[in-house]
Amino acid sequence: ALEKKVVKSKVGEKVSLPCCHEIPSSEGLHKYRVYWQKNITDVVLAYSEGNMISKHERYQNRTQMDPWNLTLWISPMEILDNGSYQCVVQRNSVVVCDESVILFVTADFSKPNVTAEVSTDTCEWTEMVITCSSHGGFPKPKISGALNNMSVEWNASWVSESNHSPYNVTGKLVLNVTKDINITCSVEYNGFAKSTTLLLKKKNDCVAPPVPRPYNVITASIIIVITFILAITLAARYLPRHVCSRCCKRQDSVEEGVKDFTKAPVSDKGTAETSSV
């Protein structure tokens, strides 16, 4: 099977769809029947014996056919014109040719609008929600991106009223930005692309507190241990003296009590002797 011819055009342009037969100069259109059909079922226009016998209402005032090479002209292009067209030529009720041509209609998307919203900001990084949006294009696009020339994947969503209506596309991306970087958003459609680049700046430039070095921790630990040992040593020296001093005082008090007790009977005896005299 022969490959189908492909024609590309944009909305608003004028396009020509070639037919598979060219009428010889010795003959004329009046000897032929020519049908231009879309998707087999819709007759765009038809000629018989040199006269137009049918024309689709959607193509009123937008189509013409060359009377010799039977090329179909459509202008201005619309998204609904997208599809497969078929040229059928008959002569004396015999099919001379019957071939199709594919028409791809493209509508340009708007230049992508890229915005950045800060969701979290710290000394180390800034979390940003990046949004890329474009509208009014056809067909359904692909959205891609690059972060400092490194490919990134967007979380994309599309909105369209139908398969033959303009598309709006939105992509979102969450990034932790540690330094100033460039983010690029590209909208690709039917061999075309539109891009926008945005510089993302880290918001907070505060300086993080220095992390203590290991030897500082070791030094502090040694000082604590030495202090603890000194405290124990001083306590060991002080407590025995204090206890001994209290013991000595208590012993002296006991001895004095014993002496007093010993002296008391002697005094009584002397008193008794005196009384007896």
Backbone as CSV, one residue per row, in Angstrom:
resi,resn,N_x,N_y,N_z,CA_x,CA_y,CA_z,C_x,C_y,C_z
1,ALA,0.838,-1.187,0.000,0.000,0.000,0.000,0.876,1.242,0.000
2,LEU,0.419,2.231,-0.752,1.157,3.481,-0.816,0.997,4.259,0.488
3,GLU,2.090,4.917,0.898,2.017,5.746,2.096,1.156,6.969,1.809
4,LYS,0.361,7.324,2.800,-0.499,8.493,2.635,0.334,9.769,2.686
5,LYS,-0.036,10.707,1.838,0.640,11.995,1.847,0.229,12.770,3.097
6,VAL,1.157,13.560,3.593,0.912,14.342,4.806,1.155,15.814,4.504
7,VAL,0.210,16.641,4.912,0.325,18.092,4.755,0.123,18.725,6.126
8,LYS,0.994,19.679,6.460,0.888,20.377,7.742,0.587,21.850,7.507
9,SER,-0.246,22.385,8.366,-0.601,23.796,8.244,-0.980,24.338,9.615
10,LYS,-1.049,25.657,9.710,-1.438,26.306,10.957,-2.776,27.015,10.791
11,VAL,-3.432,27.193,11.910,-4.719,27.890,11.909,-4.548,29.276,11.293
12,GLY,-5.463,29.603,10.361,-5.420,30.910,9.712,-4.679,30.924,8.395
13,GLU,-3.903,29.873,8.111,-3.141,29.833,6.865,-3.981,29.268,5.720
14,LYS,-3.389,29.299,4.513,-4.001,28.704,3.323,-3.223,27.444,2.978
15,VAL,-3.932,26.344,2.739,-3.269,25.074,2.483,-3.791,24.467,1.188
16,SER,-2.922,23.713,0.515,-3.319,23.013,-0.712,-3.161,21.516,-0.511
17,LEU,-4.209,20.769,-0.865,-4.190,19.312,-0.766,-4.124,18.736,-2.175
18,PRO,-3.035,18.027,-2.511,-2.873,17.517,-3.883,-3.789,16.326,-4.166
19,CYS,-4.251,16.250,-5.402,-5.058,15.111,-5.839,-4.158,14.121,-6.579
20,CYS,-4.689,12.954,-6.834,-3.908,11.878,-7.453,-3.996,11.867,-8.980
21,HIS,-4.713,12.825,-9.568,-4.873,12.818,-11.027,-4.811,14.246,-11.559
22,GLU,-4.254,14.363,-12.753,-4.205,15.658,-13.433,-4.875,15.502,-14.804
23,ILE,-5.812,16.387,-15.097,-6.573,16.294,-16.356,-5.703,16.763,-17.526
24,PRO,-5.615,15.965,-18.576,-4.815,16.366,-19.748,-5.361,17.646,-20.382
25,SER,-4.466,18.389,-20.999,-4.872,19.656,-21.623,-5.825,19.431,-22.798
26,SER,-5.800,18.214,-23.354,-6.685,17.907,-24.479,-8.112,17.616,-24.031
27,GLU,-8.274,17.441,-22.725,-9.603,17.172,-22.194,-10.018,18.326,-21.291
28,GLY,-11.112,18.146,-20.606,-11.574,19.185,-19.700,-12.293,18.576,-18.516
29,LEU,-12.576,19.418,-17.545,-13.220,18.958,-16.319,-14.609,18.385,-16.599
30,HIS,-15.224,18.804,-17.723,-16.585,18.369,-18.012,-16.673,16.868,-18.306
31,LYS,-15.536,16.210,-18.548,-15.550,14.779,-18.812,-15.335,13.940,-17.548
32,TYR,-15.241,14.612,-16.397,-14.888,13.899,-15.159,-15.897,14.186,-14.039
33,ARG,-15.880,13.255,-13.098,-16.529,13.475,-11.800,-15.414,13.507,-10.748
34,VAL,-15.433,14.516,-9.925,-14.389,14.676,-8.902,-15.056,14.863,-7.543
35,TYR,-14.589,14.069,-6.587,-15.116,14.174,-5.215,-13.943,14.403,-4.246
36,TRP,-14.084,15.439,-3.453,-13.168,15.631,-2.318,-13.969,15.340,-1.050
37,GLN,-13.513,14.326,-0.303,-14.234,13.900,0.897,-13.315,14.000,2.120
38,LYS,-13.940,14.213,3.264,-13.196,14.236,4.528,-13.711,13.098,5.400
39,ASN,-12.756,12.304,5.878,-13.100,11.142,6.712,-14.127,10.238,6.024
40,ILE,-14.057,10.188,4.701,-14.869,9.313,3.842,-16.345,9.721,3.816
41,THR,-16.884,10.161,4.935,-18.334,10.391,5.023,-18.762,11.788,4.604
42,ASP,-17.923,12.803,4.855,-18.314,14.191,4.562,-17.764,14.625,3.203
43,VAL,-18.650,15.060,2.314,-18.233,15.557,1.002,-17.905,17.038,1.129
44,VAL,-16.622,17.356,0.947,-16.201,18.757,1.019,-16.755,19.501,-0.186
45,LEU,-16.499,18.964,-1.367,-17.106,19.487,-2.595,-17.075,18.398,-3.663
46,ALA,-17.936,18.553,-4.665,-18.025,17.557,-5.747,-18.343,18.264,-7.060
47,TYR,-17.698,17.776,-8.135,-17.927,18.315,-9.479,-18.390,17.189,-10.394
48,SER,-19.316,17.547,-11.277,-19.775,16.607,-12.299,-20.014,17.378,-13.593
49,GLU,-19.382,16.894,-14.662,-19.506,17.528,-15.978,-19.135,19.012,-15.924
50,GLY,-18.128,19.300,-15.102,-17.608,20.665,-15.035,-18.341,21.579,-14.086
51,ASN,-19.397,21.097,-13.435,-20.185,21.940,-12.532,-20.114,21.416,-11.092
52,MET,-20.101,22.353,-10.146,-20.121,21.960,-8.737,-21.516,21.472,-8.385
53,ILE,-21.576,20.275,-7.827,-22.877,19.706,-7.486,-23.087,19.601,-5.976
54,SER,-22.015,19.784,-5.203,-22.158,19.685,-3.746,-21.004,20.417,-3.063
55,LYS,-21.341,21.002,-1.903,-20.307,21.664,-1.097,-20.762,21.682,0.357
56,HIS,-19.895,21.227,1.236,-20.229,21.164,2.659,-20.338,22.573,3.235
57,GLU,-21.316,22.742,4.127,-21.558,24.079,4.683,-20.369,24.612,5.477
58,ARG,-19.588,23.713,6.077,-18.422,24.170,6.843,-17.356,24.781,5.941
59,TYR,-17.394,24.424,4.674,-16.352,24.880,3.755,-16.842,25.977,2.806
60,GLN,-18.029,26.487,3.063,-18.540,27.573,2.235,-17.595,28.772,2.311
61,ASN,-17.252,29.300,1.145,-16.382,30.480,1.025,-14.963,30.233,1.551
62,ARG,-14.605,28.959,1.749,-13.248,28.664,2.232,-12.510,27.685,1.326
63,THR,-13.155,27.171,0.297,-12.506,26.156,-0.543,-12.590,26.508,-2.029
64,GLN,-11.554,26.054,-2.738,-11.498,26.152,-4.199,-10.803,24.905,-4.726
65,MET,-11.108,24.540,-5.970,-10.446,23.400,-6.590,-9.864,23.808,-7.936
66,ASP,-8.617,23.463,-8.143,-7.978,23.755,-9.426,-8.614,22.868,-10.503
67,PRO,-9.042,23.424,-11.627,-9.754,22.631,-12.645,-8.860,21.677,-13.428
68,TRP,-7.547,21.747,-13.271,-6.655,20.876,-14.034,-5.961,19.828,-13.155
69,ASN,-5.272,20.287,-12.110,-4.603,19.284,-11.253,-5.477,18.871,-10.065
70,LEU,-6.665,19.457,-9.965,-7.692,19.076,-8.989,-7.250,19.288,-7.528
71,THR,-6.254,20.144,-7.333,-5.804,20.476,-5.978,-6.912,21.198,-5.224
72,LEU,-7.092,20.814,-3.955,-8.096,21.458,-3.114,-7.414,22.505,-2.246
73,TRP,-7.906,23.740,-2.320,-7.386,24.835,-1.509,-8.374,25.136,-0.387
74,ILE,-7.838,25.275,0.828,-8.676,25.618,1.985,-8.059,26.827,2.684
75,SER,-8.879,27.846,2.919,-8.385,29.050,3.595,-9.573,29.860,4.136
76,PRO,-9.449,30.356,5.379,-8.366,30.123,6.343,-8.558,28.789,7.064
77,MET,-7.456,28.226,7.510,-7.506,26.933,8.187,-8.154,27.060,9.562
78,GLU,-8.884,26.001,9.930,-9.484,25.891,11.256,-9.057,24.567,11.886
79,ILE,-9.146,24.506,13.204,-8.765,23.266,13.890,-9.614,22.095,13.422
80,LEU,-10.889,22.351,13.161,-11.787,21.279,12.723,-11.431,20.731,11.343
81,ASP,-10.582,21.428,10.592,-10.163,20.929,9.279,-9.167,19.780,9.412
82,ASN,-8.656,19.578,10.602,-7.690,18.506,10.838,-8.317,17.146,10.519
83,GLY,-7.592,16.304,9.769,-8.123,14.974,9.473,-7.632,14.422,8.146
84,SER,-8.298,13.366,7.694,-7.931,12.674,6.454,-8.875,13.090,5.324
85,TYR,-8.281,13.441,4.172,-9.056,13.843,2.994,-8.802,12.836,1.867
86,GLN,-9.819,12.671,1.039,-9.743,11.686,-0.038,-10.186,12.317,-1.356
87,CYS,-9.356,12.145,-2.377,-9.690,12.637,-3.716,-10.074,11.434,-4.594
88,VAL,-11.298,11.465,-5.103,-11.799,10.381,-5.957,-12.129,10.977,-7.328
89,VAL,-11.520,10.411,-8.375,-11.726,10.917,-9.734,-12.307,9.788,-10.602
90,GLN,-13.398,10.109,-11.314,-14.038,9.143,-12.214,-14.112,9.722,-13.633
91,ARG,-13.961,8.826,-14.597,-14.154,9.207,-16.003,-14.985,8.117,-16.669
92,ASN,-16.124,8.532,-17.180,-17.068,7.574,-17.767,-17.425,6.480,-16.755
93,SER,-17.675,6.918,-15.522,-18.077,6.036,-14.411,-16.990,5.058,-13.987
94,VAL,-15.790,5.260,-14.485,-14.657,4.419,-14.095,-13.747,5.226,-13.168
95,VAL,-13.368,4.622,-12.046,-12.504,5.316,-11.080,-11.096,5.413,-11.648
96,VAL,-10.653,6.634,-11.849,-9.311,6.885,-12.372,-8.285,6.876,-11.240
97,CYS,-8.637,7.468,-10.127,-7.742,7.454,-8.960,-8.552,7.649,-7.692
98,ASP,-7.975,7.156,-6.600,-8.620,7.257,-5.289,-7.514,7.211,-4.234
99,GLU,-7.105,8.373,-3.767,-6.018,8.445,-2.790,-6.359,9.428,-1.674
100,SER,-5.692,9.198,-0.545,-5.948,10.040,0.641,-4.729,10.893,0.965
101,VAL,-4.987,11.974,1.652,-3.936,12.853,2.150,-4.319,13.263,3.572
102,ILE,-3.335,13.227,4.468,-3.577,13.563,5.874,-3.223,15.032,6.109
103,LEU,-4.153,15.755,6.681,-3.925,17.165,6.996,-3.790,17.329,8.507
104,PHE,-2.620,17.808,8.926,-2.384,18.117,10.336,-2.479,19.628,10.526
105,VAL,-3.421,20.027,11.345,-3.608,21.455,11.617,-3.031,21.775,12.996
106,THR,-2.265,22.843,13.046,-1.623,23.249,14.294,-2.063,24.655,14.674
107,ALA,-2.327,24.829,15.963,-2.596,26.168,16.503,-1.498,26.482,17.512
108,ASP,-0.880,27.635,17.366,0.241,27.989,18.238,-0.217,28.193,19.680
109,PHE,0.596,27.688,20.594,0.374,27.936,22.015,0.987,29.285,22.389
110,SER,0.487,29.839,23.456,1.064,31.083,23.962,2.440,30.801,24.555
111,LYS,3.256,31.834,24.655,4.568,31.681,25.281,4.355,31.250,26.727
112,PRO,5.025,30.185,27.171,4.795,29.687,28.536,5.029,30.758,29.595
113,ASN,4.130,30.787,30.553,4.258,31.697,31.693,4.766,30.888,32.886
114,VAL,5.957,31.229,33.368,6.589,30.478,34.455,6.641,31.353,35.703
115,THR,6.117,30.832,36.810,6.131,31.549,38.087,6.687,30.642,39.175
116,ALA,7.206,31.262,40.236,7.765,30.514,41.367,7.191,31.067,42.663
117,GLU,6.713,30.168,43.516,6.154,30.548,44.815,6.923,29.829,45.917
118,VAL,7.411,30.605,46.888,8.184,30.028,47.988,7.229,29.402,48.998
119,SER,7.454,28.118,49.306,6.619,27.431,50.293,7.347,27.251,51.622
120,THR,8.667,27.078,51.580,9.482,26.930,52.789,10.828,27.598,52.554
121,ASP,11.313,28.300,53.598,12.586,29.006,53.463,13.449,28.749,54.688
122,THR,14.629,28.185,54.490,15.570,27.941,55.579,16.939,28.463,55.168
123,CYS,17.896,28.355,56.104,19.255,28.797,55.787,19.890,27.916,54.714
124,GLU,19.540,26.618,54.732,20.181,25.680,53.816,19.533,25.668,52.436
125,TRP,18.197,25.785,52.361,17.517,25.684,51.068,16.188,26.428,51.105
126,THR,15.675,26.680,49.902,14.373,27.324,49.729,13.496,26.410,48.885
127,GLU,12.364,25.984,49.447,11.441,25.134,48.686,10.510,26.021,47.869
128,MET,10.452,25.749,46.557,9.630,26.546,45.653,8.688,25.651,44.860
129,VAL,7.480,26.159,44.616,6.522,25.497,43.730,6.547,26.255,42.405
130,ILE,7.022,25.591,41.355,7.151,26.212,40.038,5.928,25.845,39.199
131,THR,5.322,26.852,38.577,4.158,26.630,37.720,4.453,27.147,36.314
132,CYS,4.165,26.305,35.325,4.336,26.677,33.915,2.997,26.474,33.209
133,SER,2.509,27.504,32.538,1.204,27.395,31.878,1.251,28.009,30.482
134,SER,0.446,27.417,29.585,0.315,27.913,28.219,-1.085,27.556,27.731
135,HIS,-1.602,28.315,26.770,-2.992,28.086,26.371,-3.205,28.360,24.880
136,GLY,-4.380,27.897,24.406,-4.844,28.243,23.067,-4.224,27.482,21.926
137,GLY,-3.546,26.360,22.208,-2.858,25.640,21.139,-3.519,24.322,20.771
138,PHE,-3.030,23.759,19.660,-3.524,22.471,19.170,-2.427,21.845,18.319
139,PRO,-2.241,20.524,18.392,-2.960,19.516,19.180,-2.458,19.459,20.621
140,LYS,-2.845,18.385,21.329,-2.441,18.215,22.721,-0.918,18.243,22.818
141,PRO,-0.379,19.103,23.671,1.073,19.289,23.708,1.767,18.391,24.728
142,LYS,3.071,18.425,24.652,3.925,17.800,25.659,4.669,18.919,26.370
143,ILE,4.735,18.841,27.691,5.439,19.867,28.456,6.711,19.251,29.031
144,SER,7.825,19.925,28.819,9.114,19.426,29.301,9.876,20.575,29.941
145,GLY,10.972,20.234,30.610,11.729,21.280,31.285,13.172,20.903,31.496
146,ALA,13.951,21.908,31.878,15.370,21.695,32.159,15.779,22.584,33.319
147,LEU,16.578,22.012,34.206,17.097,22.730,35.362,18.606,22.804,35.203
148,ASN,19.092,24.014,34.843,20.519,24.165,34.528,20.960,23.102,33.522
149,ASN,20.154,22.968,32.445,20.419,22.043,31.335,20.236,20.571,31.700
150,MET,19.727,20.285,32.896,19.402,18.920,33.287,17.892,18.726,33.170
151,SER,17.484,17.643,32.503,16.071,17.410,32.243,15.287,17.191,33.536
152,VAL,14.094,17.782,33.607,13.190,17.590,34.744,11.811,17.216,34.218
153,GLU,11.042,16.527,35.047,9.713,16.063,34.645,8.644,16.863,35.381
154,TRP,7.705,17.410,34.625,6.630,18.217,35.188,5.413,17.345,35.479
155,ASN,4.674,17.739,36.494,3.370,17.137,36.755,2.343,17.943,35.956
156,ALA,1.983,17.438,34.769,1.203,18.225,33.809,-0.271,17.846,33.811
157,SER,-1.107,18.833,33.470,-2.546,18.611,33.298,-3.009,19.414,32.087
158,TRP,-4.012,18.870,31.372,-4.510,19.498,30.155,-6.007,19.745,30.271
159,VAL,-6.456,20.822,29.627,-7.882,21.135,29.596,-8.265,21.455,28.154
160,SER,-9.329,20.782,27.662,-9.835,21.045,26.318,-11.304,20.655,26.276
161,GLU,-12.091,21.418,25.531,-13.518,21.126,25.446,-13.793,19.847,24.659
162,SER,-12.922,19.535,23.689,-13.087,18.322,22.887,-11.755,17.991,22.229
163,ASN,-11.745,16.891,21.462,-10.521,16.491,20.770,-10.139,17.444,19.645
164,HIS,-11.071,18.306,19.264,-10.805,19.260,18.182,-10.956,20.697,18.676
165,SER,-10.603,20.914,19.931,-10.647,22.255,20.523,-9.264,22.622,21.043
166,PRO,-8.993,23.915,21.191,-7.690,24.337,21.722,-7.450,23.773,23.120
167,TYR,-6.183,23.567,23.424,-5.786,23.018,24.717,-5.156,24.105,25.590
168,ASN,-5.391,23.970,26.889,-4.658,24.723,27.902,-3.855,23.711,28.711
169,VAL,-2.597,24.001,28.948,-1.742,23.062,29.669,-1.076,23.771,30.841
170,THR,-0.977,23.044,31.961,-0.323,23.570,33.166,0.573,22.489,33.751
171,GLY,1.790,22.870,34.080,2.732,21.945,34.708,3.209,22.500,36.036
172,LYS,3.378,21.612,37.017,3.867,22.020,38.337,5.094,21.195,38.710
173,LEU,5.957,21.836,39.510,7.214,21.210,39.901,7.620,21.773,41.258
174,VAL,8.025,20.894,42.184,8.491,21.322,43.509,10.006,21.136,43.570
175,LEU,10.717,22.217,43.900,12.177,22.180,43.920,12.714,22.701,45.246
176,ASN,13.817,22.099,45.711,14.575,22.621,46.844,15.784,23.368,46.283
177,VAL,15.735,24.676,46.349,16.761,25.519,45.738,17.824,25.857,46.771
178,THR,19.065,25.465,46.493,20.178,25.754,47.396,21.074,26.868,46.869
179,LYS,20.869,27.236,45.595,21.624,28.331,44.991,20.820,28.858,43.806
180,ASP,21.232,29.968,43.243,20.538,30.549,42.100,20.676,29.624,40.884
181,ILE,19.532,29.274,40.269,19.538,28.372,39.118,18.500,28.826,38.097
182,ASN,18.639,28.334,36.857,17.689,28.629,35.784,16.778,27.430,35.545
183,ILE,15.471,27.693,35.459,14.496,26.657,35.126,13.865,27.022,33.787
184,THR,13.807,26.051,32.870,13.234,26.272,31.544,12.009,25.386,31.357
185,CYS,10.936,25.981,30.853,9.711,25.233,30.552,9.463,25.315,29.045
186,SER,9.237,24.152,28.424,8.995,24.088,26.980,7.670,23.384,26.706
187,VAL,6.890,23.969,25.804,5.634,23.361,25.350,5.841,22.932,23.903
188,GLU,5.742,21.617,23.650,6.026,21.055,22.332,4.741,20.505,21.717
189,TYR,4.533,20.816,20.427,3.301,20.388,19.763,3.530,20.283,18.260
190,ASN,3.297,19.097,17.730,3.308,18.861,16.283,4.573,19.383,15.598
191,GLY,5.724,19.174,16.246,6.984,19.606,15.651,7.384,21.027,15.988
192,PHE,6.556,21.741,16.723,6.862,23.113,17.136,7.098,23.141,18.647
193,ALA,7.721,24.218,19.113,7.976,24.344,20.548,8.100,25.816,20.928
194,LYS,7.647,26.115,22.142,7.827,27.450,22.714,8.353,27.289,24.133
195,SER,9.327,28.142,24.495,10.008,27.976,25.779,10.134,29.299,26.521
196,THR,10.247,29.176,27.838,10.497,30.318,28.715,11.465,29.881,29.806
197,THR,12.425,30.754,30.129,13.401,30.470,31.184,13.248,31.485,32.310
198,LEU,13.287,30.975,33.546,13.151,31.831,34.729,14.315,31.572,35.670
199,LEU,14.891,32.656,36.201,15.975,32.537,37.177,15.372,32.387,38.570
200,LEU,15.708,31.279,39.231,15.241,31.038,40.595,16.339,31.461,41.563
201,LYS,15.991,32.361,42.481,16.975,32.856,43.440,16.672,32.328,44.830
202,LYS,17.714,31.845,45.498,17.565,31.406,46.876,17.284,32.634,47.737
203,LYS,16.206,32.579,48.521,15.744,33.761,49.238,16.572,34.085,50.471
204,ASN,16.861,33.084,51.313,17.484,33.320,52.613,18.987,33.090,52.533
205,ASP,19.762,34.120,52.904,21.217,34.018,52.853,21.840,33.962,54.245
206,CYS,21.060,33.559,55.259,21.593,33.520,56.617,22.699,32.475,56.717
207,VAL,23.595,32.706,57.709,24.726,31.804,57.901,24.379,30.805,58.991
208,ALA,24.494,29.565,58.697,24.186,28.522,59.672,25.257,28.493,60.756
209,PRO,24.898,28.216,62.040,25.890,28.155,63.121,26.907,27.064,62.844
210,PRO,28.195,27.352,63.185,29.236,26.354,62.903,29.046,25.094,63.726
211,VAL,29.342,23.993,63.133,29.239,22.707,63.821,30.495,22.509,64.656
212,PRO,30.360,22.216,65.970,31.551,22.035,66.814,32.416,20.899,66.296
213,ARG,33.719,21.150,66.315,34.644,20.140,65.826,34.835,19.047,66.873
214,PRO,35.223,17.880,66.467,35.350,16.751,67.406,36.323,17.019,68.540
215,TYR,37.461,17.709,68.239,38.444,17.893,69.302,37.919,18.825,70.385
216,ASN,36.996,19.731,70.066,36.386,20.584,71.088,35.570,19.745,72.066
217,VAL,34.890,18.765,71.554,34.092,17.883,72.408,35.004,17.075,73.322
218,ILE,36.112,16.577,72.777,37.052,15.784,73.577,37.658,16.637,74.687
219,THR,38.050,17.872,74.344,38.638,18.772,75.344,37.658,19.048,76.477
220,ALA,36.413,19.310,76.121,35.399,19.578,77.142,35.202,18.363,78.042
221,SER,35.230,17.179,77.463,35.056,15.957,78.256,36.208,15.771,79.237
222,ILE,37.437,16.058,78.786,38.611,15.924,79.664,38.519,16.888,80.839
223,ILE,38.102,18.127,80.554,37.977,19.126,81.622,36.958,18.675,82.662
224,ILE,35.850,18.124,82.198,34.812,17.656,83.128,35.348,16.529,84.004
225,VAL,36.085,15.601,83.400,36.634,14.471,84.163,37.637,14.959,85.208
226,ILE,38.524,15.889,84.808,39.528,16.415,85.747,38.850,17.131,86.910
227,THR,37.840,17.926,86.602,37.106,18.640,87.655,36.467,17.667,88.626
228,PHE,35.919,16.590,88.097,35.274,15.585,88.946,36.297,14.918,89.868
229,ILE,37.476,14.605,89.309,38.524,13.967,90.120,38.997,14.902,91.227
230,LEU,39.194,16.188,90.905,39.618,17.165,91.917,38.585,17.282,93.025
231,ALA,37.320,17.274,92.644,36.265,17.383,93.651,36.295,16.195,94.600
232,ILE,36.503,15.003,94.043,36.573,13.807,94.891,37.785,13.866,95.813
233,THR,38.932,14.327,95.276,40.160,14.413,96.078,39.999,15.381,97.241
234,LEU,39.446,16.544,96.973,39.236,17.537,98.037,38.264,17.018,99.080
235,ALA,37.240,16.344,98.620,36.267,15.804,99.570,36.907,14.743,100.455
236,ALA,37.784,13.929,99.871,38.447,12.873,100.639,39.373,13.451,101.706
237,ARG,39.986,14.581,101.395,40.880,15.207,102.373,40.128,15.953,103.465
238,TYR,39.046,16.553,103.150,38.329,17.393,104.104,37.497,16.571,105.073
239,LEU,36.794,15.583,104.614,35.857,14.842,105.456,36.538,14.127,106.623
240,PRO,37.694,13.439,106.493,38.325,12.767,107.646,38.690,13.734,108.761
241,ARG,39.237,14.912,108.428,39.582,15.903,109.443,38.356,16.367,110.197
242,HIS,37.328,16.610,109.506,36.110,17.106,110.137,35.539,16.070,111.088
243,VAL,35.546,14.822,110.667,35.025,13.743,111.517,35.905,13.562,112.731
244,CYS,37.243,13.608,112.529,38.194,13.435,113.634,38.038,14.542,114.655
245,SER,37.870,15.754,114.196,37.718,16.896,115.102,36.501,16.733,115.978
246,ARG,35.414,16.278,115.407,34.196,16.085,116.181,34.356,14.950,117.174
247,CYS,35.101,13.906,116.792,35.321,12.774,117.697,36.156,13.196,118.893
248,CYS,37.187,14.022,118.649,38.060,14.475,119.737,37.286,15.309,120.740
249,LYS,36.452,16.194,120.235,35.651,17.022,121.129,34.725,16.167,121.968
250,ARG,34.146,15.156,121.366,33.230,14.293,122.103,33.985,13.513,123.182
251,GLN,35.228,13.072,122.903,36.023,12.305,123.870,36.405,13.176,125.058
252,ASP,36.771,14.434,124.807,37.115,15.358,125.898,35.931,15.567,126.807
253,SER,34.770,15.672,126.252,33.569,15.871,127.069,33.322,14.676,127.962
254,VAL,33.567,13.499,127.474,33.352,12.279,128.256,34.329,12.224,129.409
255,GLU,35.611,12.550,129.120,36.634,12.505,130.164,36.317,13.492,131.277
256,GLU,35.856,14.677,130.920,35.510,15.660,131.939,34.363,15.172,132.789
257,GLY,33.438,14.494,132.162,32.300,13.957,132.918,32.750,12.907,133.900
258,VAL,33.704,12.089,133.489,34.209,11.033,134.387,34.911,11.649,135.578
259,LYS,35.707,12.688,135.330,36.415,13.352,136.416,35.452,13.945,137.410
260,ASP,34.427,14.587,136.933,33.444,15.193,137.833,32.768,14.137,138.674
261,PHE,32.484,13.019,138.028,31.806,11.946,138.740,32.721,11.363,139.820
262,THR,34.004,11.306,139.544,34.966,10.751,140.496,35.154,11.678,141.677
263,LYS,35.163,12.940,141.433,35.370,13.917,142.485,34.181,14.003,143.428
264,ALA,33.020,13.774,142.993,31.810,13.952,143.800,31.805,13.081,145.035
265,PRO,32.110,11.810,145.061,32.089,10.970,146.263,33.102,11.433,147.287
266,VAL,34.251,11.898,146.822,35.270,12.365,147.766,34.731,13.500,148.600
267,SER,34.041,14.375,148.010,33.469,15.530,148.713,32.462,15.067,149.716
268,ASP,31.696,14.042,149.402,30.672,13.541,150.309,31.317,12.916,151.528
269,LYS,32.435,12.196,151.292,33.116,11.543,152.407,33.668,12.559,153.378
270,GLY,34.244,13.590,152.806,34.784,14.642,153.676,33.701,15.285,154.492
271,THR,32.589,15.438,153.934,31.466,16.062,154.618,30.980,15.184,155.745
272,ALA,31.001,13.878,155.451,30.540,12.934,156.476,31.469,12.931,157.655
273,GLU,32.777,12.947,157.358,33.736,12.956,158.443,33.589,14.205,159.284
274,THR,33.365,15.275,158.665,33.216,16.533,159.384,32.006,16.486,160.281
275,SER,30.986,15.864,159.796,29.756,15.793,160.575,29.947,14.941,161.795
276,SER,30.697,13.856,161.641,30.890,12.970,162.777,31.733,13.613,163.849
277,VAL,32.618,14.473,163.483,33.435,15.167,164.457,32.558,16.117,165.211
